Amino acid sequence: MWHETLREIPRRAEKLGRHRGLSTDEASGLSDRCLQVVALNCTVVAEAIYSAWEDQARERSIRDPTVWPVVACALALDVGVWTADDDFLGTGVPTWTTETLDLWLRRTEEDL
């Protein structure tokens, strides 16, 4: 999942930048900020921990059975999933889009 994160964050930041009219530097800065937040808050979950949630995660992953490891990690850690993938809808775990995460990061910066 970490490798997918490293690939997806820059891709999504670039897409958001184009959509919002950001410069290349601004989109790159957003990507860097997101990667920093993820790296600071990322936990590598041992397979023994998330595999304990496998049955429940598979039952919840109706739209796409391949997402069960992500759902299992979210259940094990009681966290949400950063995704634009509708396959996580209905799994019972909170989801964050890039847009809502960007808004949250901006609000957090304003609170500082």
Residue pairs with C-beta under 8 A, 6 or more apart in sequence:
1 69
1 70
1 73
2 42
2 44
5 35
5 38
5 42
6 35
9 31
9 34
9 35
9 38
10 28
10 31
10 35
12 84
12 98
13 27
13 28
13 30
13 31
13 34
13 98
14 27
14 31
15 98
16 22
16 27
16 30
16 98
16 99
16 102
17 23
17 24
17 26
17 27
17 30
18 27
22 30
30 102
33 105
34 98
34 101
34 105
37 105
43 77
45 73
45 76
45 77
49 76
50 57
50 69
50 72
50 73
50 76
51 72
52 72
52 76
53 71
53 72
53 73
53 75
53 76
54 68
54 72
56 72
56 75
57 68
57 69
57 71
57 72
57 75
57 91
58 65
58 68
60 68
60 71
60 90
60 91
60 92
60 93
61 67
61 68
61 71
61 87
61 91
62 90
63 86
63 87
63 88
63 89
63 90
64 85
64 87
67 85
67 87
67 88
67 91
70 81
70 83
70 88
71 81
71 88
71 91
71 93
73 79
74 80
74 81
74 91
74 93
74 94
75 93
79 93
79 94
80 93
80 94
80 95
80 96
81 88
81 93
81 94
81 95
81 96
82 95
82 96
82 97
82 98
82 101
83 95
83 96
83 97
84 97
84 98
88 95
89 95
96 104
